[in-house]
Amino acid sequence: MLDNNLNELIAKRLSGEINKDEQKVLDDWLALSDDNQETFKLHSSIWSDMKIRRTSKNANNVFVGISAAIRKGEKTDDPQIPKRTISIPYLWRGIAAAVLVLVTTLFVFNILSAKKNPSIVQSTHVIEKSLSTGQKLKIFLPDGSTVWLNAESSISYPDRFDDKSRIVKLTGEAFFDITKNPSKPFVVKTEDLDIRVLGTKFNVRNYHNEGKTDVALESGKVMVETSEQKNKYILLPGEGISMNEESGEIAKYQVNPKTAFQWKDGVIYFNKANFDEVINRLSRWYGVEFTVENYEGEKWEYSAEFKNDNLSNILQSMGFTKEFEYEIDQNKVTIKFN
């Protein structure tokens, strides 16, 4: 059972009233457990589904609709509230969600009714998150969707999505787990591509120094659309698409899950990677700068997998195979080939 303070924070988050300090408290609570994250997702989804206008004038209608849902174990047939079936095993979970929605709704009614001019729509603020090398971040979007942001990446999104769509902008790499909402498509915008989904899991990689944009689909279905040519491509699970930024050439391919998705779980995976690819990946992952001595540019392939390992162990394993020594001085790494 959530206490009143958490009820209030969730209400403020859903209504766009939350400040930075309150958001930090809510984020800390979400980070405590997967159950907390699932609870917030469920409340966000139900909140998004309530298409009635949230003002004090129809507070009683909301209360009546939710009460009826608790009694019936499903959403009411009121055309203002979308119908949703709740199975018996999850009845108590649905009741808890309905109660919290009622609490948060009434709290927002109080906020809005206290304003001098409640008929004016609140302005939307853009939230921006940017990471340096060696950093990763798990983000919870306003609709309950989850984003894992990789190092040297940035994402921007509104503190409240509008009634028609959910749009975010990305530079770098991120994995998305999107809350399903057929009435509000989710769109990820990069410099060259738009990725449109309803509810799915996928990865987008868009580092400028790599000269391409990759989209890889784990589950669900996505439509990828080029920004200029307006060509559209449908991806199914296990498929990926790559666009060359210079030529605009697009190619579909079969996804290697270890390469595309497991970075968010702390896995570094190399598959016949050349020297530059290895160095760039390690530099971004650990936030270090490399100096290389006595490397003559010979053909170099490296395949290995590491999970939640430190840089020293990786370099020791790699050095034994590729015959080099290394020194680590804080964020500076020197590699010396024999």
C-alpha contacts under 8 A as a table, 3 or more apart, distances in Angstrom:
res1	aa1	res2	aa2	distance
2	L	6	L	6.17
2	L	7	N	6.54
3	D	6	L	5.58
3	D	7	N	6.35
4	N	7	N	4.91
4	N	8	E	6.09
5	N	8	E	5.11
5	N	9	L	6.26
6	L	9	L	4.96
6	L	10	I	6.05
6	L	26	L	7.54
7	N	10	I	5.30
7	N	11	A	6.08
7	N	100	L	7.04
7	N	103	V	7.05
7	N	104	T	6.44
8	E	11	A	5.04
8	E	12	K	6.15
8	E	104	T	6.80
8	E	107	F	7.25
9	L	12	K	5.09
9	L	13	R	6.11
9	L	18	I	6.97
9	L	22	E	6.68
9	L	23	Q	7.70
9	L	26	L	6.68
10	I	13	R	4.98
10	I	14	L	6.15
10	I	26	L	7.58
10	I	40	F	7.92
10	I	104	T	7.06
11	A	14	L	5.30
11	A	15	S	6.13
11	A	103	V	7.84
11	A	104	T	4.39
11	A	105	T	7.07
11	A	107	F	6.64
11	A	108	V	6.64
12	K	15	S	5.12
12	K	16	G	5.85
12	K	17	E	4.62
12	K	18	I	4.75
12	K	104	T	7.90
12	K	108	V	7.36
13	R	16	G	5.25
13	R	17	E	6.18
13	R	18	I	5.17
13	R	23	Q	7.49
13	R	142	P	7.64
14	L	17	E	7.78
14	L	44	S	7.07
14	L	47	W	7.62
14	L	142	P	6.94
14	L	160	R	7.69
15	S	18	I	7.81
15	S	108	V	6.65
15	S	160	R	7.80
16	G	159	D	6.42
16	G	160	R	6.31
18	I	22	E	6.07
18	I	23	Q	6.28
19	N	22	E	5.38
19	N	23	Q	6.06
20	K	23	Q	5.03
20	K	24	K	6.23
21	D	24	K	5.14
21	D	25	V	6.56
22	E	25	V	5.15
22	E	26	L	6.30
23	Q	26	L	5.02
23	Q	27	D	6.01
24	K	27	D	5.05
24	K	28	D	6.17
25	V	28	D	5.19
25	V	29	W	6.38
26	L	29	W	5.10
26	L	30	L	6.24
27	D	30	L	5.02
27	D	31	A	6.18
28	D	31	A	5.12
28	D	32	L	6.55
29	W	32	L	5.35
29	W	33	S	7.87
29	W	36	N	7.11
30	L	33	S	6.47
30	L	34	D	7.65
30	L	36	N	5.31
30	L	37	Q	5.31
30	L	40	F	7.83
31	A	34	D	7.60
31	A	36	N	7.68
31	A	37	Q	7.49
32	L	36	N	7.06
33	S	36	N	5.40
33	S	37	Q	6.73
34	D	37	Q	5.02
34	D	38	E	6.16
35	D	38	E	5.08
35	D	39	T	6.05
36	N	39	T	5.04
36	N	40	F	6.25
37	Q	40	F	5.17
37	Q	41	K	6.17
38	E	41	K	4.99
38	E	42	L	6.14
39	T	42	L	5.21
39	T	43	H	6.31
40	F	43	H	5.18
40	F	44	S	6.03
40	F	144	G	6.61
41	K	44	S	5.09
41	K	45	S	6.05
41	K	143	D	7.38
41	K	144	G	4.36
41	K	145	S	7.12
41	K	179	T	7.61
42	L	45	S	5.16
42	L	46	I	6.26
42	L	97	A	7.04
42	L	144	G	7.59
43	H	46	I	5.23
43	H	47	W	6.00
43	H	97	A	5.89
43	H	100	L	7.35
43	H	101	V	6.65
44	S	47	W	5.00
44	S	48	S	6.08
44	S	142	P	7.45
44	S	143	D	5.57
44	S	144	G	5.47
45	S	48	S	5.14
45	S	49	D	6.25
45	S	143	D	6.52
45	S	144	G	6.78
45	S	179	T	7.35
45	S	181	N	7.95
46	I	49	D	5.06
46	I	50	M	6.54
46	I	97	A	7.75
46	I	101	V	7.45
47	W	50	M	5.45
47	W	101	V	6.62
48	S	51	K	7.07
48	S	143	D	7.09
49	D	81	I	7.11
49	D	82	P	6.45
50	M	80	Q	7.48
50	M	81	I	5.51
50	M	82	P	7.06
51	K	80	Q	6.09
51	K	81	I	6.16
51	K	82	P	7.71
52	I	80	Q	5.62
52	I	81	I	6.83
53	R	58	N	7.73
54	R	58	N	7.28
54	R	59	A	7.57
54	R	105	T	7.39
54	R	108	V	7.80
54	R	109	F	6.97
55	T	58	N	6.12
55	T	59	A	6.74
55	T	109	F	5.68
55	T	112	L	6.87
55	T	113	S	7.55
56	S	59	A	5.13
56	S	109	F	5.02
56	S	110	N	7.45
56	S	112	L	7.48
56	S	113	S	6.38
57	K	60	N	7.75
58	N	61	N	5.13
58	N	62	V	6.53
59	A	62	V	5.22
59	A	63	F	6.36
59	A	105	T	7.92
59	A	106	L	6.97
59	A	109	F	7.25
60	N	63	F	5.04
60	N	64	V	6.15
61	N	64	V	5.12
61	N	65	G	6.08
62	V	65	G	5.11
62	V	66	I	6.16
62	V	102	L	7.51
63	F	66	I	5.34
63	F	67	S	6.04
63	F	102	L	6.60
64	V	67	S	5.15
64	V	68	A	6.15
65	G	68	A	5.21
65	G	69	A	6.27
65	G	75	K	7.63
65	G	76	T	6.15
65	G	78	D	7.79
65	G	81	I	7.87
66	I	69	A	4.91
66	I	70	I	6.30
66	I	75	K	7.51
66	I	76	T	7.84
66	I	98	A	6.11
66	I	99	V	7.83
66	I	102	L	7.20
67	S	70	I	5.18
67	S	71	R	6.43
68	A	71	R	5.13
68	A	72	K	6.11
68	A	75	K	7.59
68	A	76	T	6.46
69	A	72	K	5.18
69	A	73	G	5.49
69	A	74	E	4.90
69	A	75	K	4.80
69	A	76	T	5.76
69	A	98	A	7.85
70	I	73	G	5.24
70	I	74	E	6.98
70	I	94	G	7.64
70	I	95	I	5.67
70	I	98	A	7.21
72	K	75	K	7.73
73	G	85	T	7.26
73	G	86	I	5.76
73	G	87	S	7.53
73	G	88	I	7.56
73	G	91	L	6.27
73	G	94	G	7.55
73	G	95	I	7.91
74	E	83	K	7.16
74	E	84	R	5.73
74	E	85	T	4.81
74	E	86	I	5.29
75	K	81	I	7.19
75	K	82	P	6.88
75	K	83	K	4.77
75	K	84	R	5.11
75	K	85	T	6.68
76	T	81	I	6.74
76	T	82	P	7.61
76	T	83	K	6.08
77	D	81	I	7.15
77	D	82	P	7.42
77	D	83	K	6.13
78	D	81	I	5.50
78	D	82	P	7.47
79	P	82	P	6.47
86	I	90	Y	6.63
86	I	91	L	6.37
86	I	94	G	6.89
87	S	90	Y	5.61
87	S	91	L	6.28
88	I	91	L	4.95
89	P	92	W	7.76
90	Y	93	R	5.16
90	Y	94	G	6.21
91	L	94	G	5.07
91	L	95	I	6.20
92	W	95	I	4.93
92	W	96	A	6.14
93	R	96	A	5.15
93	R	97	A	6.23
94	G	97	A	5.05
94	G	98	A	6.08
95	I	98	A	5.03
95	I	99	V	6.16
96	A	99	V	5.16
96	A	100	L	6.26
97	A	100	L	5.14
97	A	101	V	6.12
98	A	101	V	5.07
98	A	102	L	6.17
99	V	102	L	5.05
99	V	103	V	6.26
100	L	103	V	4.97
100	L	104	T	6.05
101	V	104	T	5.13
101	V	105	T	5.78
102	L	105	T	5.09
102	L	106	L	6.10
103	V	106	L	5.36
103	V	107	F	6.16
104	T	107	F	4.98
104	T	108	V	6.22
105	T	108	V	5.16
105	T	109	F	6.22
106	L	109	F	4.89
106	L	110	N	6.39
107	F	110	N	5.21
107	F	111	I	6.47
108	V	111	I	4.88
108	V	112	L	6.10
109	F	112	L	5.22
109	F	113	S	5.95
110	N	113	S	5.23
110	N	114	A	6.12
111	I	114	A	5.36
111	I	115	K	6.82
112	L	115	K	5.43
112	L	118	P	5.51
113	S	116	K	7.78
113	S	118	P	6.25
114	A	118	P	7.84
115	K	118	P	5.54
117	N	120	I	6.11
118	P	121	V	7.59
124	T	158	P	6.23
124	T	159	D	6.28
124	T	160	R	6.32
125	H	158	P	5.55
125	H	159	D	5.61
125	H	160	R	7.75
126	V	156	S	6.58
126	V	157	Y	5.52
126	V	158	P	4.31
126	V	159	D	6.07
127	I	156	S	5.47
127	I	157	Y	5.38
127	I	158	P	5.78
127	I	159	D	6.28
128	E	154	S	7.19
128	E	155	I	5.80
128	E	156	S	4.31
128	E	157	Y	6.71
129	K	154	S	5.48
129	K	155	I	5.39
129	K	156	S	6.38
130	S	152	E	7.35
130	S	153	S	5.85
130	S	154	S	4.14
130	S	155	I	6.59
131	L	135	Q	5.99
131	L	136	K	7.04
131	L	137	L	7.91
131	L	149	L	7.97
131	L	150	N	7.50
131	L	151	A	5.58
131	L	152	E	5.17
131	L	153	S	5.46
131	L	154	S	6.27
132	S	135	Q	5.92
132	S	151	A	5.71
132	S	152	E	4.67
132	S	153	S	7.25
132	S	287	G	7.49
133	T	151	A	4.96
133	T	152	E	5.19
133	T	283	S	7.19
133	T	284	R	4.65
133	T	285	W	6.18
133	T	286	Y	6.56
133	T	287	G	4.25
133	T	288	V	7.60
134	G	151	A	5.83
134	G	283	S	7.72
134	G	284	R	5.79
134	G	285	W	4.71
134	G	286	Y	4.14
134	G	287	G	3.93
134	G	288	V	7.63
135	Q	150	N	6.89
135	Q	151	A	4.92
135	Q	152	E	7.65
135	Q	285	W	7.24
135	Q	286	Y	7.69
135	Q	287	G	7.54
136	K	148	W	7.27
136	K	149	L	5.70
136	K	150	N	4.88
136	K	151	A	5.43
137	L	148	W	5.79
137	L	149	L	5.11
137	L	150	N	6.79
138	K	146	T	7.14
138	K	147	V	5.76
138	K	148	W	4.55
138	K	149	L	6.26
139	I	146	T	5.77
139	I	147	V	5.01
139	I	148	W	6.28
139	I	149	L	7.44
140	F	144	G	6.08
140	F	145	S	5.92
140	F	146	T	4.78
140	F	147	V	6.42
141	L	144	G	5.43
141	L	145	S	5.23
141	L	146	T	6.17
141	L	147	V	7.49
142	P	145	S	7.29
142	P	159	D	6.28
142	P	160	R	5.87
142	P	161	F	6.95
143	D	161	F	7.49
143	D	179	T	6.89
144	G	178	I	7.82
144	G	179	T	6.19
145	S	176	F	7.54
145	S	177	D	5.82
145	S	178	I	4.62
145	S	179	T	4.93
146	T	176	F	6.06
146	T	177	D	5.15
146	T	178	I	6.47
147	V	174	A	6.57
147	V	175	F	5.70
147	V	176	F	4.73
147	V	177	D	6.36
148	W	174	A	5.45
148	W	175	F	5.13
148	W	176	F	6.63
148	W	264	K	6.44
149	L	153	S	6.61
149	L	154	S	7.51
149	L	155	I	7.89
149	L	173	E	6.33
149	L	174	A	4.53
149	L	175	F	6.75
150	N	153	S	5.85
150	N	172	G	7.26
150	N	173	E	5.40
150	N	174	A	5.73
150	N	264	K	7.57
151	A	172	G	7.76
151	A	173	E	7.61
151	A	284	R	6.20
151	A	285	W	6.46
152	E	172	G	6.31
152	E	284	R	6.90
153	S	170	L	7.52
153	S	171	T	5.52
153	S	172	G	4.15
153	S	173	E	5.91
153	S	174	A	7.78
153	S	207	Y	7.91
154	S	170	L	5.89
154	S	171	T	5.27
154	S	172	G	6.41
155	I	168	V	6.94
155	I	169	K	5.51
155	I	170	L	4.59
155	I	171	T	6.49
156	S	168	V	5.72
156	S	169	K	5.27
156	S	170	L	6.81
157	Y	167	I	6.69
157	Y	168	V	4.72
157	Y	169	K	6.69
158	P	161	F	6.06
158	P	168	V	7.73
161	F	165	S	6.84
161	F	166	R	5.44
161	F	167	I	7.56
162	D	165	S	6.07
162	D	166	R	6.91
163	D	184	K	6.93
164	K	183	S	7.01
164	K	184	K	5.18
164	K	185	P	7.50
165	S	183	S	7.88
165	S	184	K	4.46
165	S	185	P	5.15
165	S	186	F	6.13
165	S	187	V	7.56
166	R	184	K	6.36
166	R	185	P	6.12
166	R	186	F	4.60
166	R	187	V	6.06
167	I	186	F	5.94
167	I	187	V	4.73
167	I	188	V	6.05
167	I	189	K	7.37
168	V	187	V	6.35
168	V	188	V	5.12
168	V	189	K	6.22
169	K	188	V	5.73
169	K	189	K	4.70
169	K	190	T	6.06
170	L	173	E	7.53
170	L	174	A	7.83
170	L	188	V	6.81
170	L	189	K	6.14
170	L	190	T	5.39
170	L	206	N	7.81
171	T	190	T	6.32
171	T	191	E	7.77
171	T	205	R	7.97
171	T	206	N	5.75
171	T	207	Y	6.66
172	G	204	V	7.90
172	G	205	R	5.71
172	G	206	N	4.55
172	G	207	Y	4.55
172	G	208	H	7.60
173	E	203	N	7.39
173	E	204	V	5.51
173	E	205	R	4.20
173	E	206	N	5.84
173	E	207	Y	7.02
174	A	203	N	5.84
174	A	204	V	5.55
174	A	205	R	6.66
175	F	201	K	7.35
175	F	202	F	5.80
175	F	203	N	4.31
175	F	204	V	6.43
175	F	261	F	7.23
175	F	264	K	7.39
176	F	200	T	7.74
176	F	201	K	5.47
176	F	202	F	5.44
176	F	203	N	6.20
177	D	199	G	7.65
177	D	200	T	6.01
177	D	201	K	4.56
177	D	202	F	6.98
178	I	186	F	7.71
178	I	198	L	7.47
178	I	199	G	4.91
178	I	200	T	5.32
178	I	201	K	6.33
179	T	198	L	7.77
179	T	199	G	5.35
179	T	200	T	7.47
180	K	198	L	5.49
180	K	199	G	3.87
180	K	200	T	7.31
181	N	184	K	5.52
181	N	185	P	6.84
181	N	198	L	5.88
181	N	199	G	6.63
182	P	185	P	6.24
182	P	198	L	5.54
182	P	199	G	7.84
184	K	198	L	7.25
185	P	196	R	6.62
185	P	197	V	5.75
185	P	198	L	4.95
186	F	196	R	5.69
186	F	197	V	5.12
186	F	198	L	5.82
186	F	199	G	7.73
187	V	194	D	6.53
187	V	195	I	5.45
187	V	196	R	4.52
187	V	197	V	6.42
188	V	194	D	5.70
188	V	195	I	5.05
188	V	196	R	6.65
189	K	192	D	7.87
189	K	193	L	6.13
189	K	194	D	4.63
189	K	195	I	6.52
190	T	193	L	5.26
190	T	194	D	6.30
190	T	206	N	7.20
191	E	227	S	7.51
192	D	213	T	7.64
192	D	226	T	5.96
192	D	227	S	5.19
192	D	228	E	7.45
192	D	245	E	7.32
193	L	213	T	7.85
193	L	224	V	6.68
193	L	225	E	5.63
193	L	226	T	4.57
193	L	227	S	5.22
194	D	224	V	5.76
194	D	225	E	5.07
194	D	226	T	6.27
194	D	227	S	6.51
195	I	222	V	6.65
195	I	223	M	5.77
195	I	224	V	4.56
195	I	225	E	6.38
196	R	222	V	5.69
196	R	223	M	5.15
196	R	224	V	6.38
196	R	225	E	7.97
197	V	200	T	6.78
197	V	221	K	6.71
197	V	222	V	4.90
197	V	223	M	6.63
198	L	221	K	7.96
198	L	222	V	7.81
199	G	220	G	6.73
199	G	221	K	7.93
200	T	218	E	7.78
200	T	219	S	5.60
200	T	220	G	4.57
200	T	221	K	6.54
200	T	222	V	7.73
201	K	217	L	6.45
201	K	218	E	5.44
201	K	219	S	5.25
201	K	220	G	6.66
202	F	215	V	7.21
202	F	216	A	5.63
202	F	217	L	4.37
202	F	218	E	5.30
202	F	219	S	6.98
203	N	214	D	7.96
203	N	215	V	5.69
203	N	216	A	5.12
203	N	217	L	6.45
203	N	218	E	7.80
203	N	260	A	6.74
203	N	261	F	6.70
204	V	213	T	7.41
204	V	214	D	5.77
204	V	215	V	4.64
204	V	216	A	6.59
205	R	213	T	5.66
205	R	214	D	5.05
205	R	215	V	6.50
206	N	210	E	7.80
206	N	212	K	6.52
206	N	213	T	4.60
206	N	214	D	6.58
207	Y	210	E	5.58
207	Y	211	G	7.17
207	Y	212	K	7.29
207	Y	213	T	7.30
208	H	211	G	5.49
208	H	212	K	7.17
211	G	244	N	6.24
211	G	245	E	5.44
211	G	246	E	7.04
212	K	242	S	6.72
212	K	243	M	5.41
212	K	244	N	4.52
212	K	245	E	5.05
213	T	242	S	5.63
213	T	243	M	5.22
213	T	244	N	6.78
213	T	245	E	7.14
214	D	240	G	7.04
214	D	241	I	5.71
214	D	242	S	4.46
214	D	243	M	6.57
215	V	240	G	5.44
215	V	241	I	5.34
215	V	242	S	6.57
216	A	238	G	7.26
216	A	239	E	6.10
216	A	240	G	4.17
216	A	241	I	6.61
216	A	255	V	6.46
216	A	260	A	6.57
217	L	220	G	7.49
217	L	221	K	7.39
217	L	222	V	7.52
217	L	235	L	6.78
217	L	236	L	6.65
217	L	237	P	5.20
217	L	238	G	5.75
217	L	239	E	5.79
217	L	240	G	6.15
217	L	255	V	7.82
218	E	237	P	5.14
218	E	238	G	5.78
218	E	239	E	7.93
218	E	257	P	7.79
218	E	261	F	7.83
219	S	236	L	7.44
219	S	237	P	4.85
219	S	238	G	7.59
220	G	236	L	6.87
220	G	237	P	6.29
221	K	234	I	7.29
221	K	235	L	5.91
221	K	236	L	5.30
221	K	237	P	6.82
222	V	234	I	5.90
222	V	235	L	5.42
222	V	236	L	7.14
223	M	232	K	6.59
223	M	233	Y	5.58
223	M	234	I	4.57
223	M	235	L	6.32
224	V	232	K	5.63
224	V	233	Y	5.08
224	V	234	I	6.33
224	V	235	L	7.58
225	E	230	K	5.74
225	E	231	N	5.51
225	E	232	K	4.49
225	E	233	Y	6.44
226	T	229	Q	5.64
226	T	230	K	4.90
226	T	231	N	5.51
226	T	232	K	6.83
227	S	230	K	5.85
235	L	239	E	5.79
235	L	240	G	6.79
235	L	241	I	7.83
236	L	239	E	5.62
238	G	254	Q	5.98
238	G	255	V	5.28
238	G	256	N	7.85
238	G	257	P	7.86
239	E	252	K	7.10
239	E	253	Y	5.93
239	E	254	Q	4.83
239	E	255	V	5.41
240	G	252	K	5.66
240	G	253	Y	5.19
240	G	254	Q	5.94
240	G	255	V	5.62
241	I	250	I	6.95
241	I	251	A	5.66
241	I	252	K	4.37
241	I	253	Y	6.12
242	S	250	I	5.61
242	S	251	A	5.38
242	S	252	K	6.43
242	S	253	Y	7.91
243	M	248	G	6.05
243	M	249	E	5.66
243	M	250	I	4.45
243	M	251	A	6.66
244	N	247	S	5.66
244	N	248	G	5.09
244	N	249	E	5.33
244	N	250	I	6.53
245	E	248	G	5.42
245	E	249	E	7.80
255	V	259	T	7.90
255	V	260	A	6.91
256	N	259	T	5.43
256	N	260	A	6.18
257	P	260	A	5.15
257	P	261	F	5.43
257	P	262	Q	6.81
258	K	261	F	5.88
258	K	262	Q	5.18
258	K	263	W	7.70
258	K	267	V	7.85
258	K	269	Y	6.46
259	T	262	Q	6.60
259	T	263	W	7.43
259	T	269	Y	6.01
259	T	270	F	7.66
260	A	263	W	7.31
261	F	264	K	6.57
262	Q	265	D	5.24
262	Q	266	G	6.82
262	Q	267	V	5.46
262	Q	268	I	7.68
263	W	266	G	5.22
263	W	267	V	4.80
263	W	268	I	6.07
263	W	269	Y	7.96
264	K	267	V	7.20
265	D	307	K	7.94
266	G	307	K	5.43
266	G	308	N	5.05
267	V	305	E	6.98
267	V	306	F	5.64
267	V	307	K	4.30
267	V	308	N	6.40
268	I	305	E	5.74
268	I	306	F	5.18
268	I	307	K	6.28
269	Y	303	S	7.53
269	Y	304	A	5.99
269	Y	305	E	4.49
269	Y	306	F	6.51
270	F	273	A	5.67
270	F	278	V	7.51
270	F	302	Y	6.48
270	F	303	S	4.74
270	F	304	A	5.18
270	F	305	E	6.28
271	N	302	Y	6.52
271	N	303	S	4.48
271	N	304	A	6.79
272	K	301	E	4.71
272	K	302	Y	4.80
272	K	303	S	5.01
273	A	277	E	5.97
273	A	278	V	6.30
273	A	300	W	7.61
273	A	301	E	5.10
273	A	302	Y	5.04
273	A	303	S	6.51
274	N	277	E	5.38
274	N	278	V	6.37
274	N	299	K	7.52
274	N	300	W	5.18
274	N	301	E	4.87
274	N	302	Y	6.52
275	F	278	V	5.24
275	F	279	I	6.25
275	F	300	W	5.76
275	F	301	E	6.99
275	F	302	Y	7.79
276	D	279	I	5.19
276	D	280	N	6.01
277	E	280	N	5.25
277	E	281	R	6.05
278	V	281	R	5.23
278	V	282	L	6.20
278	V	302	Y	7.94
279	I	282	L	5.28
279	I	283	S	5.98
279	I	290	F	7.35
280	N	283	S	5.09
280	N	284	R	6.17
281	R	284	R	5.33
281	R	285	W	5.97
282	L	285	W	4.99
282	L	286	Y	5.90
282	L	287	G	7.79
282	L	288	V	7.69
282	L	311	L	7.91
283	S	286	Y	5.62
283	S	287	G	5.38
283	S	288	V	4.93
283	S	289	E	5.96
283	S	290	F	7.12
284	R	287	G	5.31
284	R	288	V	7.19
286	Y	311	L	7.17
287	G	331	N	6.87
288	V	331	N	4.53
288	V	332	K	5.73
288	V	333	V	6.84
289	E	331	N	6.27
289	E	332	K	5.09
289	E	333	V	6.01
290	F	332	K	6.20
290	F	333	V	4.79
290	F	334	T	5.76
290	F	335	I	7.30
291	T	332	K	7.73
291	T	333	V	6.18
291	T	334	T	4.70
291	T	335	I	6.22
292	V	295	Y	6.65
292	V	334	T	5.88
292	V	335	I	4.84
292	V	336	K	6.14
292	V	337	F	7.96
293	E	334	T	7.59
293	E	335	I	6.13
293	E	336	K	4.82
293	E	337	F	6.31
294	N	336	K	6.26
294	N	337	F	5.38
294	N	338	N	7.41
295	Y	298	E	7.75
295	Y	336	K	7.74
295	Y	337	F	6.10
297	G	300	W	7.97
306	F	309	D	6.06
306	F	314	I	7.49
309	D	313	N	6.83
309	D	314	I	7.07
310	N	313	N	5.68
310	N	314	I	6.63
311	L	314	I	5.14
311	L	315	L	6.16
312	S	315	L	5.23
312	S	316	Q	6.05
312	S	328	I	7.80
313	N	316	Q	5.08
313	N	317	S	6.24
314	I	317	S	5.27
314	I	318	M	6.09
315	L	318	M	4.94
315	L	319	G	5.68
315	L	326	Y	7.25
316	Q	319	G	5.12
316	Q	320	F	6.27
316	Q	325	E	7.97
316	Q	326	Y	7.95
317	S	320	F	5.41
317	S	321	T	6.68
318	M	321	T	5.26
318	M	322	K	5.98
318	M	323	E	7.98
319	G	322	K	5.06
319	G	323	E	5.10
319	G	324	F	4.72
319	G	325	E	6.02
319	G	326	Y	7.69
320	F	323	E	5.39
320	F	324	F	7.01
323	E	337	F	6.42
323	E	338	N	6.28
324	F	335	I	6.66
324	F	336	K	5.49
324	F	337	F	4.23
324	F	338	N	5.58
325	E	335	I	5.83
325	E	336	K	5.19
325	E	337	F	6.39
325	E	338	N	7.49
326	Y	333	V	7.00
326	Y	334	T	5.46
326	Y	335	I	4.46
326	Y	336	K	6.06
327	E	333	V	5.68
327	E	334	T	5.18
327	E	335	I	6.71
328	I	331	N	7.21
328	I	332	K	5.90
328	I	333	V	4.59
328	I	334	T	6.60
329	D	332	K	5.09
329	D	333	V	6.28
330	Q	333	V	7.94
